[in-house]
Amino acid sequence: MISRASDSVWGKWWWSVDKAIFFAFLTLIAVGILLAGAATPMVADRLKIEKFYFLKRHLLYIIPSLSIFFLVSLQSNSNIKKLSLTLFAVSVFLMALTPILGSEIKGARRWISFFGFSLQPSEFMRPSLVIITAWIFAEQQKHPEFHGVFLATFPLLLAVFLLICQPDIGMVVVTLMAWFSQLFINGLPLIFVAAIAAIGMGCLLLAYLFFPHVTARIDRFLDPSVGDQYQITRSLEAFSNGNFFGVGPGEGVVKKYIPDAHSDFVFAVLGEECGFIVCAMIVIIIAFIVVYGLIKAIKSNNLFILLSSAGLLVQFGIQAFINIASSLHIIPTKGISLPFMSYGGSSMIASGITMGMIFALRRNI
């Protein structure tokens, strides 16, 4: 046990963090490791590479993710703001290069390769944008003449424009939802909420009309007879096979047939091998992190902490919802990672940064 009297950095950190959320997100990481061990060997076999290649890389990504989480969680509000400005600037620069220099995968350019590693800059843009927006709104409260909402729109529009250029409509939705949640908490009148909702629906309609891959996914969702339903059919079969208790760790078959079983459809692997009960527990853990975190944030008298925490938690929750709902065919399929559980270095490290920011803000209340 660590003594409360300990003067070490680790000791001071341990007694200042919210342990309920800490153990909740460690549980997600642990389940993610189990899923990587179950799903990735089949992917490696299909690609004719070393069997545990992806599992080793998944474990490798966890080390910097946890290290960055710990370092970020130690920071003051001032340092979190500085980190976010730097991270946003670098991410936007790389996102601008991605459509030109990025690797094309499934019709989209979202990744840039460095020394054998693929980086998705938009993953790092999202948490930094949340902090910047909260900072601007908090300054508006201190200085009413400061046009915070107007100013906060510029980094949002820049981020959305760059995401559309890739294109990555799912990431646009996650980004906008987090931004609008902050705007609402900041005191947006209901009439403007309705107007923004209408604009959002209009943007989705435009995406349906002008982006062929969005059109195809929505058409397949609305009419199963249209287009290829292979992955979602297999995903639903996996949940059906798993029933309440699952077929057992490592015994599932869906990972043999779904190309993205280790990433976008990792929840289907969990459903087949561990069953409904474990899946429900994961959903409850994710919901707990979001709801419990929001309840704690609301108790803060600091608007910056409230808006930052709310934006980061909504972002985390919406991303998880999109991944899980896609696997269950509740919404059209969208390639987006399940935080801490899907394979992917950018997602894992960005999730570590996000959680580190949440913990830092919680410690600074």
TIFIDREN-820551 format. One line per 5 residues: their letters; for each residue x, y, z of C-alpha. Coordinates in Angstrom, 2 decimals. Layout:
<pts>
A) X,Y,Z  ...
</pts>
This chain:
<pts>
MISRA) 0.00,0.00,0.00  1.05,3.59,-0.67  1.11,5.75,2.45  -0.86,9.00,2.46  2.26,10.60,3.86
SDSVW) 4.31,9.64,0.80  6.06,12.58,-0.88  6.71,10.71,-4.11  5.06,11.80,-7.36  3.31,8.45,-7.58
GKWWW) 2.10,8.67,-3.98  0.68,12.17,-4.36  -0.95,11.16,-7.64  -2.50,8.00,-6.21  -4.23,9.79,-3.34
SVDKA) -5.53,12.59,-5.57  -7.12,10.66,-8.44  -10.63,9.30,-8.76  -10.03,5.58,-8.27  -13.50,4.52,-9.46
IFFAF) -12.88,5.85,-12.98  -9.25,4.70,-12.84  -10.16,1.06,-12.25  -13.01,1.30,-14.77  -10.70,2.32,-17.59
LTLIA) -8.06,-0.22,-16.51  -10.78,-2.86,-16.91  -11.35,-1.70,-20.50  -7.61,-2.00,-21.18  -7.50,-5.51,-19.68
VGILL) -10.47,-6.67,-21.76  -8.85,-5.08,-24.81  -5.71,-7.17,-24.25  -7.80,-10.35,-24.06  -9.63,-9.41,-27.25
AGAAT) -6.35,-8.65,-29.02  -5.10,-12.10,-28.02  -8.31,-13.66,-29.35  -8.88,-11.71,-32.57  -5.52,-10.63,-33.95
PMVAD) -3.89,-14.04,-34.66  -6.56,-14.76,-37.29  -5.92,-11.40,-38.94  -2.18,-12.12,-38.96  -2.81,-15.53,-40.55
RLKIE) -4.83,-13.93,-43.36  -2.01,-11.45,-43.99  0.63,-14.21,-43.87  2.63,-12.57,-41.08  3.85,-13.69,-37.66
KFYFL) 0.88,-15.00,-35.64  1.18,-12.69,-32.64  2.38,-9.63,-34.58  -0.73,-7.53,-33.82  -0.97,-8.71,-30.22
KRHLL) 2.63,-7.67,-29.57  2.01,-4.27,-31.14  -1.20,-3.85,-29.13  0.75,-4.50,-25.92  3.47,-2.15,-27.15
YIIPS) 0.93,0.65,-27.69  -0.39,0.28,-24.13  2.98,1.24,-22.62  3.17,4.77,-24.13  -0.59,5.20,-23.69
LSIFF) -0.41,4.59,-19.92  2.81,6.61,-19.62  1.27,9.58,-21.42  -1.93,9.19,-19.38  0.09,9.41,-16.16
LVSLQ) 2.14,12.41,-17.29  -0.88,14.34,-18.59  -2.91,13.59,-15.45  -0.21,15.34,-13.37  -0.56,18.63,-15.22
SNSNI) -2.14,21.87,-14.06  -5.01,23.50,-15.96  -2.53,25.97,-17.43  -0.30,23.20,-18.77  -3.31,21.31,-20.14
KKLSL) -4.21,24.44,-22.14  -0.66,24.79,-23.48  -0.51,21.09,-24.36  -3.83,21.34,-26.21  -2.76,24.36,-28.26
TLFAV) 0.41,22.55,-29.33  -1.38,19.28,-30.00  -4.11,20.99,-32.02  -1.63,22.93,-34.15  0.47,19.84,-34.94
SVFLM) -2.62,17.68,-35.58  -4.18,20.24,-37.94  -0.90,20.55,-39.84  -0.68,16.78,-40.28  -4.37,16.52,-41.16
ALTPI) -3.80,19.08,-43.93  -1.03,16.86,-45.30  -3.01,13.62,-44.97  -5.15,13.95,-48.15  -1.93,14.56,-50.10
LGSEI) 0.66,12.30,-48.46  -1.54,9.89,-46.51  -2.10,6.23,-47.22  -5.41,5.43,-48.91  -7.38,2.70,-47.14
KGARR) -10.93,1.82,-48.21  -11.28,5.03,-50.20  -10.14,7.38,-47.40  -6.85,9.05,-46.53  -6.70,9.34,-42.75
WISFF) -3.24,7.96,-41.91  0.32,9.18,-42.39  3.17,6.70,-42.09  6.32,7.43,-40.06  9.16,4.93,-39.71
GFSLQ) 6.86,1.91,-40.07  4.09,3.34,-37.88  0.78,4.73,-39.13  -0.52,7.84,-37.40  -4.11,9.13,-37.56
PSEFM) -3.76,12.85,-36.71  -7.51,13.41,-36.24  -7.45,11.20,-33.14  -5.23,13.78,-31.42  -7.10,16.78,-32.75
RPSLV) -10.37,15.89,-30.98  -9.35,16.13,-27.29  -7.26,19.25,-27.92  -10.21,20.96,-29.64  -12.40,20.22,-26.60
IITAW) -9.92,21.94,-24.26  -9.51,24.95,-26.55  -13.28,25.38,-26.86  -13.76,25.16,-23.08  -10.96,27.70,-22.59
IFAEQ) -12.61,30.17,-24.97  -16.06,29.77,-23.40  -14.60,30.21,-19.90  -12.90,33.43,-20.99  -16.22,34.68,-22.31
QKHPE) -17.75,34.24,-18.85  -14.97,36.37,-17.33  -15.18,38.99,-20.08  -18.77,39.32,-21.46  -17.59,41.58,-24.28
FHGVF) -15.42,38.69,-25.54  -17.17,36.96,-28.45  -16.33,33.44,-27.32  -18.92,31.46,-29.31  -17.95,33.26,-32.51
LATFP) -14.23,32.67,-31.89  -14.69,29.02,-30.87  -16.38,28.33,-34.20  -13.17,28.86,-36.19  -11.11,25.89,-34.88
LLLAV) -14.24,23.73,-35.11  -14.87,24.64,-38.76  -11.20,24.10,-39.59  -11.25,20.64,-37.98  -14.52,19.67,-39.67
FLLIC) -13.28,20.86,-43.07  -10.10,18.78,-42.79  -12.10,15.73,-41.65  -14.43,16.05,-44.63  -11.42,16.24,-46.96
QPDIG) -10.22,12.80,-45.77  -13.26,11.99,-45.67  -14.22,10.84,-42.15  -17.88,11.60,-41.50  -17.98,9.50,-38.32
MVVVT) -15.21,11.57,-36.78  -17.09,14.72,-37.82  -20.13,13.50,-35.87  -18.05,12.76,-32.74  -16.33,16.16,-32.95
LMAWF) -19.58,18.09,-33.44  -21.40,16.25,-30.65  -18.66,17.10,-28.16  -18.59,20.74,-29.29  -22.37,21.12,-29.14
SQLFI) -22.51,19.56,-25.67  -20.09,22.24,-24.46  -22.11,24.94,-26.18  -25.32,23.67,-24.55  -23.80,23.51,-21.06
NGLPL) -22.38,26.98,-21.58  -25.96,28.29,-21.75  -27.16,28.00,-25.33  -30.87,28.95,-25.64  -33.19,26.10,-26.68
IFVAA) -34.16,27.89,-29.90  -30.54,27.73,-30.98  -30.33,24.07,-29.97  -33.24,23.36,-32.33  -31.61,25.41,-35.08
IAAIG) -28.29,23.59,-34.69  -30.08,20.23,-34.71  -31.76,21.22,-37.99  -28.41,22.28,-39.45  -26.93,18.98,-38.35
MGCLL) -29.67,17.02,-40.09  -29.09,19.12,-43.21  -25.37,18.33,-43.13  -26.11,14.61,-42.84  -28.40,14.90,-45.86
LAYLF) -25.64,16.63,-47.83  -23.19,13.91,-46.80  -25.66,11.30,-48.04  -26.05,13.10,-51.36  -22.41,13.93,-52.10
FPHVT) -20.29,11.19,-50.48  -20.76,7.84,-52.26  -19.47,5.73,-49.34  -21.94,7.45,-46.97  -24.74,6.86,-49.48
ARIDR) -23.82,3.18,-49.78  -23.69,2.61,-46.01  -27.02,4.29,-45.34  -28.67,2.49,-48.25  -27.38,-0.86,-46.99
FLDPS) -28.63,-0.03,-43.50  -32.12,0.93,-44.70  -32.41,-1.88,-47.26  -30.42,-5.07,-46.51  -30.93,-6.25,-50.09
VGDQY) -28.79,-3.37,-51.36  -25.04,-3.93,-51.53  -22.67,-6.09,-49.53  -23.89,-7.02,-46.02  -21.11,-9.52,-45.32
QITRS) -19.43,-7.91,-42.29  -22.60,-6.85,-40.47  -24.24,-10.22,-41.14  -21.26,-12.00,-39.63  -21.26,-9.56,-36.72
LEAFS) -24.90,-10.28,-35.90  -24.23,-14.00,-36.22  -21.46,-13.62,-33.65  -23.81,-12.07,-31.09  -26.36,-14.79,-31.81
NGNFF) -23.74,-17.52,-31.34  -22.51,-15.98,-28.10  -25.96,-15.89,-26.47  -25.76,-15.07,-22.74  -22.47,-16.68,-21.71
GVGPG) -20.45,-16.91,-24.93  -18.74,-19.83,-26.61  -15.58,-19.33,-24.55  -12.39,-17.25,-24.92  -10.62,-18.08,-28.16
EGVVK) -13.45,-20.32,-29.40  -15.28,-17.82,-31.60  -15.34,-18.09,-35.38  -16.36,-14.58,-36.46  -12.75,-13.39,-36.28
KYIPD) -11.93,-15.84,-39.07  -14.25,-14.08,-41.50  -14.49,-10.38,-40.60  -11.44,-8.44,-41.86  -11.82,-5.77,-39.16
AHSDF) -12.54,-8.15,-36.26  -9.59,-6.74,-34.31  -10.61,-3.08,-34.75  -14.02,-1.87,-35.92  -15.82,-5.13,-35.04
VFAVL) -13.94,-6.09,-31.88  -17.22,-5.86,-29.92  -18.61,-8.67,-32.08  -15.68,-10.88,-31.04  -16.47,-10.06,-27.42
GEECG) -20.15,-10.87,-27.98  -19.43,-14.27,-29.47  -16.72,-15.41,-27.06  -17.97,-13.86,-23.80  -21.69,-13.44,-24.40
FIVCA) -24.35,-10.89,-23.61  -23.55,-10.59,-19.90  -19.93,-9.51,-20.42  -20.95,-7.18,-23.27  -23.53,-5.59,-20.99
MIVII) -20.88,-5.16,-18.30  -18.60,-3.34,-20.77  -21.44,-1.03,-21.81  -22.18,-0.35,-18.12  -18.50,0.44,-17.44
IAFIV) -18.37,2.89,-20.36  -21.64,4.49,-19.26  -20.33,4.68,-15.68  -17.19,6.53,-16.79  -19.29,9.06,-18.72
VYGLI) -22.15,9.57,-16.25  -20.07,9.43,-13.07  -17.50,11.75,-14.62  -20.20,14.25,-15.61  -21.75,14.17,-12.13
KAIKS) -18.37,14.93,-10.59  -17.66,17.68,-13.14  -20.97,19.41,-12.47  -19.90,19.91,-8.84  -17.02,22.09,-10.00
NNLFI) -17.37,25.88,-9.74  -14.78,26.26,-12.50  -16.46,26.65,-15.91  -13.31,25.61,-17.76  -13.11,22.31,-15.84
LLSSA) -16.84,21.67,-16.30  -16.84,22.30,-20.06  -13.57,20.46,-20.68  -14.63,17.41,-18.68  -18.06,17.34,-20.30
GLLVQ) -16.66,17.61,-23.82  -14.05,14.90,-23.29  -16.53,12.51,-21.64  -19.20,13.06,-24.32  -16.55,12.49,-26.97
FGIQA) -15.46,9.26,-25.27  -19.06,8.06,-24.90  -20.20,8.92,-28.44  -17.18,7.18,-29.96  -17.90,4.02,-27.95
FINIA) -21.60,4.21,-28.84  -20.92,4.49,-32.58  -18.59,1.47,-32.52  -20.96,-0.72,-30.48  -24.11,0.41,-32.32
SSLHI) -22.44,-0.26,-35.69  -21.57,-3.82,-34.62  -25.18,-4.39,-33.55  -26.59,-2.82,-36.75  -28.41,-0.14,-34.74
IPTKG) -26.85,2.52,-36.98  -25.10,2.32,-40.37  -21.65,0.77,-40.11  -18.85,3.24,-39.39  -15.18,2.48,-39.03
ISLPF) -14.38,3.95,-35.64  -12.43,2.41,-32.78  -13.74,1.26,-29.40  -11.58,3.20,-26.88  -8.85,1.10,-25.22
MSYGG) -10.25,-2.11,-26.75  -9.79,-1.84,-30.53  -6.38,-2.45,-32.09  -4.63,0.74,-33.17  -1.76,2.86,-31.89
SSMIA) -3.24,6.29,-32.64  -6.52,5.42,-30.95  -4.82,3.89,-27.91  -2.44,6.81,-27.33  -5.12,9.45,-28.04
SGITM) -7.44,7.68,-25.58  -4.62,7.82,-23.03  -4.29,11.57,-23.59  -8.05,12.04,-23.27  -8.26,10.08,-20.04
GMIFA) -5.17,11.84,-18.71  -6.85,15.21,-19.33  -10.02,14.03,-17.56  -7.98,12.96,-14.53  -5.95,16.17,-14.49
LRRNI) -9.10,18.28,-14.55  -10.65,16.14,-11.81  -7.53,16.57,-9.62  -7.57,20.35,-10.18  -11.14,20.89,-8.96
</pts>
